[in-house]
């Protein structure tokens, strides 16, 4: 299954026993993300380290793992879809335009726990719990 993965999903990947890590590590998902994903992860590095109880070294190691599991797509490839998504996303979901635009461009669903994205109706959005059921992943 191919999916665009929202950054909010990846925050929990830093916890070694997280459901997100289980899903990504134990399934045959092909994941895509816009370049902004890594910018956002780095922006919240300190918070991620604190909440996940990891060191900066472990954070860097996990970033390397994530980058090997996700294909990064430059915004220039899907700029038209990005612009289009900004037109129909609600104000509280505008920050997710790169993810929705990429999903439109690739014609694949989006993995996000953002409830506002479920309301847009242009792209299928799966939450982590929905993916667990779909992929038969146990907690």
FENFEN-V409764 format. One record per pair of residues at least 4 apart in sequence whose ideal C-beta (glycine too) atoms are under 8 Angstrom apart, sorted by the first residue. I is the first residue (numbers start at 1). GAP is how many residues later the second one is. Records with the same first field share a line. If there is no record, write none. Layout:
I->GAP ; GAP
//
This chain:
1->26 ; 27 ; 28 ; 29 ; 133 ; 134
2->27 ; 28 ; 29 ; 30 ; 104 ; 106
3->26 ; 27 ; 28 ; 29 ; 105 ; 106 ; 107 ; 108 ; 123
4->27 ; 28 ; 29 ; 95 ; 98 ; 99 ; 102 ; 104 ; 105 ; 106 ; 107
5->4 ; 5 ; 26 ; 27 ; 28 ; 32 ; 65 ; 94 ; 105 ; 106 ; 107
6->4 ; 90 ; 93 ; 104 ; 105 ; 106 ; 107 ; 108 ; 111
7->4 ; 26 ; 29 ; 30 ; 33 ; 34 ; 92
8->104 ; 105 ; 106
9->4 ; 11 ; 102 ; 103 ; 104 ; 119
10->4 ; 10 ; 27 ; 31 ; 56
11->30 ; 33 ; 37 ; 40
12->6 ; 7 ; 8 ; 9 ; 116
13->5 ; 7 ; 8 ; 11 ; 49 ; 53
14->4 ; 34 ; 35 ; 37 ; 38 ; 40 ; 44 ; 45 ; 48
15->5 ; 6 ; 36 ; 37 ; 38
16->5
17->4
18->4
19->4 ; 109 ; 113 ; 118 ; 120
20->4 ; 108
21->4
22->4 ; 115 ; 117
23->4 ; 6 ; 105 ; 108 ; 109 ; 112 ; 114
24->5 ; 7 ; 45
26->111
27->108 ; 110
29->106
30->41
31->38 ; 39 ; 40 ; 80
32->38 ; 39 ; 40 ; 41 ; 70 ; 74 ; 76
33->4 ; 37 ; 38 ; 39 ; 40 ; 66 ; 69
34->38 ; 39 ; 40 ; 41 ; 44 ; 64 ; 65 ; 67 ; 68
35->4 ; 37 ; 38 ; 39 ; 40
36->4 ; 39 ; 62
37->4 ; 33 ; 35
38->4 ; 25 ; 29 ; 34
39->4
40->4
41->4 ; 7 ; 22 ; 25
42->21
44->4
45->4 ; 11 ; 14
46->4
47->4
48->4 ; 6 ; 11
49->4 ; 5 ; 6 ; 7 ; 9 ; 10
54->4 ; 5 ; 8
55->4
56->4
57->4
58->4
59->4
60->4
61->4
62->4
63->4
64->4
65->4
66->4
67->5
73->4 ; 5 ; 29 ; 32 ; 33
75->4 ; 7 ; 23 ; 26
77->28
78->4 ; 23 ; 24 ; 26 ; 27 ; 28
79->4 ; 22
80->4
81->4 ; 20 ; 21 ; 23 ; 24
82->4 ; 15 ; 16 ; 19 ; 20
83->4 ; 18
84->4 ; 17 ; 20
85->4 ; 12 ; 15 ; 16 ; 19 ; 37
86->8 ; 11 ; 15
88->32 ; 34
89->4 ; 5 ; 7 ; 8 ; 11 ; 28 ; 31
90->4 ; 26 ; 29 ; 30
92->24
93->4 ; 7 ; 21 ; 23 ; 24 ; 26 ; 27
96->4 ; 16 ; 18 ; 20 ; 21
97->4
98->4
99->4 ; 11 ; 13 ; 18
100->4 ; 10 ; 17 ; 20 ; 22 ; 23
101->4
102->4
103->4 ; 5 ; 6 ; 7 ; 20
104->18 ; 19
109->14 ; 15 ; 16 ; 17
110->7 ; 13 ; 14 ; 15 ; 16
111->14 ; 15 ; 16 ; 17 ; 20
112->5 ; 13 ; 14 ; 15
113->14 ; 15
114->4 ; 11
115->4
116->4
117->6 ; 8
118->7
120->5
126->4 ; 5 ; 8
127->4
128->4
129->4
130->4
131->4 ; 6
132->4 ; 5 ; 6 ; 7
//
